Amino acid sequence: MLIRRETPADVDAIRAVHAAAFAKADGDGVPVEATLVDALRADEGWLPAYSLVATDPDGQFEDL
């Protein structure tokens, strides 16, 4: 596993991971947690250096 800083290319995969992790049992709607990071990114206080992702050695996200 490699841990690196998030890049703009990671945004959709990050959203998918959050949506899967916090999916409601009935599958109704998008969980609020899936949009929370988007809202945080848009805030002027966002510190991109602290947004990290973990990938496999080839740079791919696992189990998406």
PDB file with one MODEL, atoms N, CA, C and O in Angstrom:
MODEL        1
ATOM      1  N   MET A   1       0.845  -1.158   0.000  1.00  0.00           N
ATOM      2  CA  MET A   1       0.000   0.000   0.000  1.00  0.00           C
ATOM      3  C   MET A   1       0.898   1.230   0.000  1.00  0.00           C
ATOM      4  O   MET A   1       1.897   1.294   0.716  1.00  0.00           O
ATOM      5  N   LEU A   2       0.517   2.197  -0.816  1.00  0.00           N
ATOM      6  CA  LEU A   2       1.197   3.482  -0.868  1.00  0.00           C
ATOM      7  C   LEU A   2       0.245   4.567  -0.380  1.00  0.00           C
ATOM      8  O   LEU A   2      -0.942   4.548  -0.706  1.00  0.00           O
ATOM      9  N   ILE A   3       0.752   5.489   0.382  1.00  0.00           N
ATOM     10  CA  ILE A   3      -0.053   6.618   0.836  1.00  0.00           C
ATOM     11  C   ILE A   3       0.558   7.867   0.211  1.00  0.00           C
ATOM     12  O   ILE A   3       1.757   8.121   0.324  1.00  0.00           O
ATOM     13  N   ARG A   4      -0.303   8.639  -0.451  1.00  0.00           N
ATOM     14  CA  ARG A   4       0.164   9.841  -1.135  1.00  0.00           C
ATOM     15  C   ARG A   4      -0.889  10.931  -1.015  1.00  0.00           C
ATOM     16  O   ARG A   4      -2.004  10.695  -0.551  1.00  0.00           O
ATOM     17  N   ARG A   5      -0.511  12.122  -1.441  1.00  0.00           N
ATOM     18  CA  ARG A   5      -1.469  13.222  -1.444  1.00  0.00           C
ATOM     19  C   ARG A   5      -2.525  13.004  -2.514  1.00  0.00           C
ATOM     20  O   ARG A   5      -2.250  12.455  -3.581  1.00  0.00           O
ATOM     21  N   GLU A   6      -3.718  13.437  -2.212  1.00  0.00           N
ATOM     22  CA  GLU A   6      -4.819  13.404  -3.176  1.00  0.00           C
ATOM     23  C   GLU A   6      -4.490  14.297  -4.365  1.00  0.00           C
ATOM     24  O   GLU A   6      -3.863  15.345  -4.213  1.00  0.00           O
ATOM     25  N   THR A   7      -4.920  13.870  -5.553  1.00  0.00           N
ATOM     26  CA  THR A   7      -4.804  14.703  -6.751  1.00  0.00           C
ATOM     27  C   THR A   7      -6.216  14.951  -7.289  1.00  0.00           C
ATOM     28  O   THR A   7      -7.148  14.244  -6.907  1.00  0.00           O
ATOM     29  N   PRO A   8      -6.389  15.936  -8.163  1.00  0.00           N
ATOM     30  CA  PRO A   8      -7.714  16.159  -8.752  1.00  0.00           C
ATOM     31  C   PRO A   8      -8.271  14.920  -9.455  1.00  0.00           C
ATOM     32  O   PRO A   8      -9.487  14.736  -9.510  1.00  0.00           O
ATOM     33  N   ALA A   9      -7.406  14.085  -9.982  1.00  0.00           N
ATOM     34  CA  ALA A   9      -7.856  12.859 -10.656  1.00  0.00           C
ATOM     35  C   ALA A   9      -8.460  11.849  -9.679  1.00  0.00           C
ATOM     36  O   ALA A   9      -9.137  10.917 -10.113  1.00  0.00           O
ATOM     37  N   ASP A  10      -8.236  12.008  -8.387  1.00  0.00           N
ATOM     38  CA  ASP A  10      -8.735  11.073  -7.372  1.00  0.00           C
ATOM     39  C   ASP A  10     -10.146  11.391  -6.886  1.00  0.00           C
ATOM     40  O   ASP A  10     -10.766  10.555  -6.229  1.00  0.00           O
ATOM     41  N   VAL A  11     -10.660  12.564  -7.188  1.00  0.00           N
ATOM     42  CA  VAL A  11     -11.906  13.045  -6.587  1.00  0.00           C
ATOM     43  C   VAL A  11     -13.067  12.072  -6.803  1.00  0.00           C
ATOM     44  O   VAL A  11     -13.782  11.759  -5.851  1.00  0.00           O
ATOM     45  N   ASP A  12     -13.270  11.592  -8.021  1.00  0.00           N
ATOM     46  CA  ASP A  12     -14.396  10.685  -8.276  1.00  0.00           C
ATOM     47  C   ASP A  12     -14.250   9.364  -7.524  1.00  0.00           C
ATOM     48  O   ASP A  12     -15.231   8.832  -7.006  1.00  0.00           O
ATOM     49  N   ALA A  13     -13.028   8.836  -7.463  1.00  0.00           N
ATOM     50  CA  ALA A  13     -12.807   7.580  -6.736  1.00  0.00           C
ATOM     51  C   ALA A  13     -13.024   7.772  -5.239  1.00  0.00           C
ATOM     52  O   ALA A  13     -13.578   6.896  -4.575  1.00  0.00           O
ATOM     53  N   ILE A  14     -12.598   8.897  -4.711  1.00  0.00           N
ATOM     54  CA  ILE A  14     -12.801   9.183  -3.287  1.00  0.00           C
ATOM     55  C   ILE A  14     -14.295   9.268  -2.981  1.00  0.00           C
ATOM     56  O   ILE A  14     -14.763   8.720  -1.983  1.00  0.00           O
ATOM     57  N   ARG A  15     -15.033   9.951  -3.838  1.00  0.00           N
ATOM     58  CA  ARG A  15     -16.482  10.059  -3.659  1.00  0.00           C
ATOM     59  C   ARG A  15     -17.124   8.663  -3.702  1.00  0.00           C
ATOM     60  O   ARG A  15     -18.023   8.372  -2.912  1.00  0.00           O
ATOM     61  N   ALA A  16     -16.669   7.807  -4.613  1.00  0.00           N
ATOM     62  CA  ALA A  16     -17.219   6.448  -4.721  1.00  0.00           C
ATOM     63  C   ALA A  16     -16.931   5.628  -3.463  1.00  0.00           C
ATOM     64  O   ALA A  16     -17.788   4.870  -3.009  1.00  0.00           O
ATOM     65  N   VAL A  17     -15.746   5.773  -2.908  1.00  0.00           N
ATOM     66  CA  VAL A  17     -15.408   5.052  -1.678  1.00  0.00           C
ATOM     67  C   VAL A  17     -16.309   5.508  -0.534  1.00  0.00           C
ATOM     68  O   VAL A  17     -16.836   4.681   0.211  1.00  0.00           O
ATOM     69  N   HIS A  18     -16.487   6.815  -0.393  1.00  0.00           N
ATOM     70  CA  HIS A  18     -17.361   7.327   0.674  1.00  0.00           C
ATOM     71  C   HIS A  18     -18.807   6.881   0.463  1.00  0.00           C
ATOM     72  O   HIS A  18     -19.486   6.512   1.422  1.00  0.00           O
ATOM     73  N   ALA A  19     -19.275   6.911  -0.762  1.00  0.00           N
ATOM     74  CA  ALA A  19     -20.655   6.490  -1.042  1.00  0.00           C
ATOM     75  C   ALA A  19     -20.851   5.023  -0.698  1.00  0.00           C
ATOM     76  O   ALA A  19     -21.883   4.650  -0.140  1.00  0.00           O
ATOM     77  N   ALA A  20     -19.878   4.194  -1.022  1.00  0.00           N
ATOM     78  CA  ALA A  20     -19.982   2.770  -0.707  1.00  0.00           C
ATOM     79  C   ALA A  20     -19.876   2.514   0.788  1.00  0.00           C
ATOM     80  O   ALA A  20     -20.595   1.677   1.333  1.00  0.00           O
ATOM     81  N   ALA A  21     -18.984   3.230   1.445  1.00  0.00           N
ATOM     82  CA  ALA A  21     -18.766   3.018   2.874  1.00  0.00           C
ATOM     83  C   ALA A  21     -19.964   3.431   3.716  1.00  0.00           C
ATOM     84  O   ALA A  21     -20.237   2.824   4.752  1.00  0.00           O
ATOM     85  N   PHE A  22     -20.683   4.465   3.275  1.00  0.00           N
ATOM     86  CA  PHE A  22     -21.789   5.000   4.070  1.00  0.00           C
ATOM     87  C   PHE A  22     -23.149   4.781   3.424  1.00  0.00           C
ATOM     88  O   PHE A  22     -24.119   5.451   3.776  1.00  0.00           O
ATOM     89  N   ALA A  23     -23.224   3.847   2.479  1.00  0.00           N
ATOM     90  CA  ALA A  23     -24.489   3.576   1.794  1.00  0.00           C
ATOM     91  C   ALA A  23     -25.566   3.155   2.797  1.00  0.00           C
ATOM     92  O   ALA A  23     -25.300   2.419   3.748  1.00  0.00           O
ATOM     93  N   LYS A  24     -26.764   3.633   2.564  1.00  0.00           N
ATOM     94  CA  LYS A  24     -27.895   3.268   3.414  1.00  0.00           C
ATOM     95  C   LYS A  24     -28.364   1.865   3.038  1.00  0.00           C
ATOM     96  O   LYS A  24     -28.273   1.456   1.880  1.00  0.00           O
ATOM     97  N   ALA A  25     -28.862   1.142   4.027  1.00  0.00           N
ATOM     98  CA  ALA A  25     -29.301  -0.233   3.802  1.00  0.00           C
ATOM     99  C   ALA A  25     -30.371  -0.323   2.727  1.00  0.00           C
ATOM    100  O   ALA A  25     -30.415  -1.300   1.979  1.00  0.00           O
ATOM    101  N   ASP A  26     -31.235   0.684   2.639  1.00  0.00           N
ATOM    102  CA  ASP A  26     -32.302   0.649   1.640  1.00  0.00           C
ATOM    103  C   ASP A  26     -31.849   1.176   0.283  1.00  0.00           C
ATOM    104  O   ASP A  26     -32.615   1.158  -0.681  1.00  0.00           O
ATOM    105  N   GLY A  27     -30.579   1.655   0.205  1.00  0.00           N
ATOM    106  CA  GLY A  27     -30.037   2.146  -1.051  1.00  0.00           C
ATOM    107  C   GLY A  27     -30.638   3.450  -1.529  1.00  0.00           C
ATOM    108  O   GLY A  27     -30.437   3.849  -2.676  1.00  0.00           O
ATOM    109  N   ASP A  28     -31.379   4.119  -0.652  1.00  0.00           N
ATOM    110  CA  ASP A  28     -32.076   5.346  -1.028  1.00  0.00           C
ATOM    111  C   ASP A  28     -31.159   6.556  -0.924  1.00  0.00           C
ATOM    112  O   ASP A  28     -30.686   6.880   0.165  1.00  0.00           O
ATOM    113  N   GLY A  29     -30.905   7.224  -2.036  1.00  0.00           N
ATOM    114  CA  GLY A  29     -30.171   8.481  -2.050  1.00  0.00           C
ATOM    115  C   GLY A  29     -28.687   8.345  -1.814  1.00  0.00           C
ATOM    116  O   GLY A  29     -28.174   7.261  -1.539  1.00  0.00           O
ATOM    117  N   VAL A  30     -28.011   9.471  -1.929  1.00  0.00           N
ATOM    118  CA  VAL A  30     -26.576   9.542  -1.708  1.00  0.00           C
ATOM    119  C   VAL A  30     -26.338   9.897  -0.250  1.00  0.00           C
ATOM    120  O   VAL A  30     -26.911  10.868   0.246  1.00  0.00           O
ATOM    121  N   PRO A  31     -25.507   9.134   0.448  1.00  0.00           N
ATOM    122  CA  PRO A  31     -25.253   9.461   1.854  1.00  0.00           C
ATOM    123  C   PRO A  31     -24.565  10.825   1.987  1.00  0.00           C
ATOM    124  O   PRO A  31     -23.726  11.190   1.163  1.00  0.00           O
ATOM    125  N   VAL A  32     -24.925  11.555   3.013  1.00  0.00           N
ATOM    126  CA  VAL A  32     -24.370  12.894   3.226  1.00  0.00           C
ATOM    127  C   VAL A  32     -22.854  12.843   3.354  1.00  0.00           C
ATOM    128  O   VAL A  32     -22.167  13.786   2.962  1.00  0.00           O
ATOM    129  N   GLU A  33     -22.329  11.758   3.895  1.00  0.00           N
ATOM    130  CA  GLU A  33     -20.877  11.630   4.046  1.00  0.00           C
ATOM    131  C   GLU A  33     -20.165  11.645   2.691  1.00  0.00           C
ATOM    132  O   GLU A  33     -19.013  12.067   2.589  1.00  0.00           O
ATOM    133  N   ALA A  34     -20.861  11.184   1.662  1.00  0.00           N
ATOM    134  CA  ALA A  34     -20.253  11.137   0.325  1.00  0.00           C
ATOM    135  C   ALA A  34     -20.072  12.521  -0.266  1.00  0.00           C
ATOM    136  O   ALA A  34     -19.215  12.718  -1.126  1.00  0.00           O
ATOM    137  N   THR A  35     -20.862  13.477   0.180  1.00  0.00           N
ATOM    138  CA  THR A  35     -20.732  14.845  -0.339  1.00  0.00           C
ATOM    139  C   THR A  35     -19.993  15.765   0.633  1.00  0.00           C
ATOM    140  O   THR A  35     -19.653  16.894   0.280  1.00  0.00           O
ATOM    141  N   LEU A  36     -19.746  15.293   1.844  1.00  0.00           N
ATOM    142  CA  LEU A  36     -19.085  16.119   2.846  1.00  0.00           C
ATOM    143  C   LEU A  36     -17.699  16.560   2.407  1.00  0.00           C
ATOM    144  O   LEU A  36     -17.357  17.734   2.547  1.00  0.00           O
ATOM    145  N   VAL A  37     -16.901  15.653   1.884  1.00  0.00           N
ATOM    146  CA  VAL A  37     -15.541  16.014   1.478  1.00  0.00           C
ATOM    147  C   VAL A  37     -15.574  17.027   0.336  1.00  0.00           C
ATOM    148  O   VAL A  37     -14.723  17.915   0.275  1.00  0.00           O
ATOM    149  N   ASP A  38     -16.546  16.904  -0.567  1.00  0.00           N
ATOM    150  CA  ASP A  38     -16.681  17.903  -1.634  1.00  0.00           C
ATOM    151  C   ASP A  38     -16.927  19.290  -1.040  1.00  0.00           C
ATOM    152  O   ASP A  38     -16.342  20.276  -1.488  1.00  0.00           O
ATOM    153  N   ALA A  39     -17.786  19.360  -0.041  1.00  0.00           N
ATOM    154  CA  ALA A  39     -18.074  20.638   0.610  1.00  0.00           C
ATOM    155  C   ALA A  39     -16.836  21.166   1.334  1.00  0.00           C
ATOM    156  O   ALA A  39     -16.563  22.366   1.312  1.00  0.00           O
ATOM    157  N   LEU A  40     -16.098  20.275   1.969  1.00  0.00           N
ATOM    158  CA  LEU A  40     -14.876  20.702   2.649  1.00  0.00           C
ATOM    159  C   LEU A  40     -13.841  21.213   1.648  1.00  0.00           C
ATOM    160  O   LEU A  40     -13.172  22.216   1.896  1.00  0.00           O
ATOM    161  N   ARG A  41     -13.711  20.511   0.506  1.00  0.00           N
ATOM    162  CA  ARG A  41     -12.772  20.957  -0.523  1.00  0.00           C
ATOM    163  C   ARG A  41     -13.102  22.371  -1.012  1.00  0.00           C
ATOM    164  O   ARG A  41     -12.196  23.146  -1.318  1.00  0.00           O
ATOM    165  N   ALA A  42     -14.366  22.703  -1.087  1.00  0.00           N
ATOM    166  CA  ALA A  42     -14.804  24.008  -1.595  1.00  0.00           C
ATOM    167  C   ALA A  42     -14.594  25.131  -0.570  1.00  0.00           C
ATOM    168  O   ALA A  42     -14.635  26.309  -0.923  1.00  0.00           O
ATOM    169  N   ASP A  43     -14.371  24.769   0.685  1.00  0.00           N
ATOM    170  CA  ASP A  43     -14.200  25.764   1.737  1.00  0.00           C
ATOM    171  C   ASP A  43     -12.821  26.421   1.645  1.00  0.00           C
ATOM    172  O   ASP A  43     -11.835  25.773   1.296  1.00  0.00           O
ATOM    173  N   GLU A  44     -12.770  27.705   1.960  1.00  0.00           N
ATOM    174  CA  GLU A  44     -11.496  28.426   1.886  1.00  0.00           C
ATOM    175  C   GLU A  44     -10.474  27.916   2.893  1.00  0.00           C
ATOM    176  O   GLU A  44      -9.279  28.165   2.733  1.00  0.00           O
ATOM    177  N   GLY A  45     -10.914  27.213   3.917  1.00  0.00           N
ATOM    178  CA  GLY A  45     -10.002  26.672   4.918  1.00  0.00           C
ATOM    179  C   GLY A  45      -9.436  25.300   4.570  1.00  0.00           C
ATOM    180  O   GLY A  45      -8.678  24.729   5.353  1.00  0.00           O
ATOM    181  N   TRP A  46      -9.791  24.771   3.418  1.00  0.00           N
ATOM    182  CA  TRP A  46      -9.327  23.439   3.006  1.00  0.00           C
ATOM    183  C   TRP A  46      -7.802  23.419   2.920  1.00  0.00           C
ATOM    184  O   TRP A  46      -7.189  24.321   2.349  1.00  0.00           O
ATOM    185  N   LEU A  47      -7.208  22.387   3.490  1.00  0.00           N
ATOM    186  CA  LEU A  47      -5.752  22.206   3.457  1.00  0.00           C
ATOM    187  C   LEU A  47      -5.449  20.961   2.622  1.00  0.00           C
ATOM    188  O   LEU A  47      -5.401  19.857   3.165  1.00  0.00           O
ATOM    189  N   PRO A  48      -5.247  21.118   1.330  1.00  0.00           N
ATOM    190  CA  PRO A  48      -5.083  19.967   0.454  1.00  0.00           C
ATOM    191  C   PRO A  48      -3.901  19.069   0.814  1.00  0.00           C
ATOM    192  O   PRO A  48      -3.920  17.876   0.512  1.00  0.00           O
ATOM    193  N   ALA A  49      -2.890  19.617   1.445  1.00  0.00           N
ATOM    194  CA  ALA A  49      -1.730  18.803   1.817  1.00  0.00           C
ATOM    195  C   ALA A  49      -2.086  17.709   2.816  1.00  0.00           C
ATOM    196  O   ALA A  49      -1.346  16.736   2.960  1.00  0.00           O
ATOM    197  N   TYR A  50      -3.222  17.862   3.512  1.00  0.00           N
ATOM    198  CA  TYR A  50      -3.633  16.877   4.506  1.00  0.00           C
ATOM    199  C   TYR A  50      -4.640  15.868   3.967  1.00  0.00           C
ATOM    200  O   TYR A  50      -5.125  15.022   4.718  1.00  0.00           O
ATOM    201  N   SER A  51      -4.958  15.943   2.692  1.00  0.00           N
ATOM    202  CA  SER A  51      -5.888  14.988   2.091  1.00  0.00           C
ATOM    203  C   SER A  51      -5.074  13.892   1.428  1.00  0.00           C
ATOM    204  O   SER A  51      -4.452  14.106   0.387  1.00  0.00           O
ATOM    205  N   LEU A  52      -5.085  12.720   2.038  1.00  0.00           N
ATOM    206  CA  LEU A  52      -4.261  11.601   1.591  1.00  0.00           C
ATOM    207  C   LEU A  52      -5.125  10.461   1.077  1.00  0.00           C
ATOM    208  O   LEU A  52      -6.276  10.302   1.483  1.00  0.00           O
ATOM    209  N   VAL A  53      -4.551   9.673   0.177  1.00  0.00           N
ATOM    210  CA  VAL A  53      -5.216   8.472  -0.320  1.00  0.00           C
ATOM    211  C   VAL A  53      -4.247   7.305  -0.215  1.00  0.00           C
ATOM    212  O   VAL A  53      -3.029   7.486  -0.242  1.00  0.00           O
ATOM    213  N   ALA A  54      -4.801   6.115  -0.096  1.00  0.00           N
ATOM    214  CA  ALA A  54      -4.007   4.887  -0.089  1.00  0.00           C
ATOM    215  C   ALA A  54      -4.301   4.134  -1.378  1.00  0.00           C
ATOM    216  O   ALA A  54      -5.459   3.960  -1.758  1.00  0.00           O
ATOM    217  N   THR A  55      -3.249   3.692  -2.042  1.00  0.00           N
ATOM    218  CA  THR A  55      -3.393   2.947  -3.294  1.00  0.00           C
ATOM    219  C   THR A  55      -2.539   1.689  -3.236  1.00  0.00           C
ATOM    220  O   THR A  55      -1.708   1.519  -2.343  1.00  0.00           O
ATOM    221  N   ASP A  56      -2.763   0.815  -4.205  1.00  0.00           N
ATOM    222  CA  ASP A  56      -1.886  -0.339  -4.324  1.00  0.00           C
ATOM    223  C   ASP A  56      -0.563   0.128  -4.945  1.00  0.00           C
ATOM    224  O   ASP A  56      -0.463   1.289  -5.342  1.00  0.00           O
ATOM    225  N   PRO A  57       0.450  -0.736  -5.042  1.00  0.00           N
ATOM    226  CA  PRO A  57       1.743  -0.309  -5.589  1.00  0.00           C
ATOM    227  C   PRO A  57       1.684   0.236  -7.022  1.00  0.00           C
ATOM    228  O   PRO A  57       2.581   0.966  -7.445  1.00  0.00           O
ATOM    229  N   ASP A  58       0.630  -0.118  -7.770  1.00  0.00           N
ATOM    230  CA  ASP A  58       0.473   0.383  -9.136  1.00  0.00           C
ATOM    231  C   ASP A  58      -0.255   1.717  -9.175  1.00  0.00           C
ATOM    232  O   ASP A  58      -0.483   2.262 -10.254  1.00  0.00           O
ATOM    233  N   GLY A  59      -0.625   2.256  -8.007  1.00  0.00           N
ATOM    234  CA  GLY A  59      -1.319   3.534  -7.956  1.00  0.00           C
ATOM    235  C   GLY A  59      -2.814   3.424  -8.102  1.00  0.00           C
ATOM    236  O   GLY A  59      -3.483   4.441  -8.286  1.00  0.00           O
ATOM    237  N   GLN A  60      -3.369   2.219  -8.028  1.00  0.00           N
ATOM    238  CA  GLN A  60      -4.801   2.012  -8.199  1.00  0.00           C
ATOM    239  C   GLN A  60      -5.478   1.876  -6.844  1.00  0.00           C
ATOM    240  O   GLN A  60      -4.890   1.378  -5.885  1.00  0.00           O
ATOM    241  N   PHE A  61      -6.739   2.333  -6.784  1.00  0.00           N
ATOM    242  CA  PHE A  61      -7.545   2.142  -5.579  1.00  0.00           C
ATOM    243  C   PHE A  61      -8.042   0.712  -5.560  1.00  0.00           C
ATOM    244  O   PHE A  61      -8.388   0.166  -6.607  1.00  0.00           O
ATOM    245  N   GLU A  62      -8.083   0.105  -4.409  1.00  0.00           N
ATOM    246  CA  GLU A  62      -8.548  -1.274  -4.255  1.00  0.00           C
ATOM    247  C   GLU A  62     -10.044  -1.342  -4.070  1.00  0.00           C
ATOM    248  O   GLU A  62     -10.630  -0.459  -3.443  1.00  0.00           O
ATOM    249  N   ASP A  63     -10.676  -2.376  -4.604  1.00  0.00           N
ATOM    250  CA  ASP A  63     -12.072  -2.719  -4.345  1.00  0.00           C
ATOM    251  C   ASP A  63     -13.060  -1.595  -4.587  1.00  0.00           C
ATOM    252  O   ASP A  63     -13.932  -1.363  -3.750  1.00  0.00           O
ATOM    253  N   LEU A  64     -12.955  -0.899  -5.687  1.00  0.00           N
ATOM    254  CA  LEU A  64     -13.935   0.118  -6.014  1.00  0.00           C
ATOM    255  C   LEU A  64     -15.013  -0.449  -6.896  1.00  0.00           C
ATOM    256  O   LEU A  64     -15.938   0.268  -7.279  1.00  0.00           O
TER     257      LEU A  64
ENDMDL
END
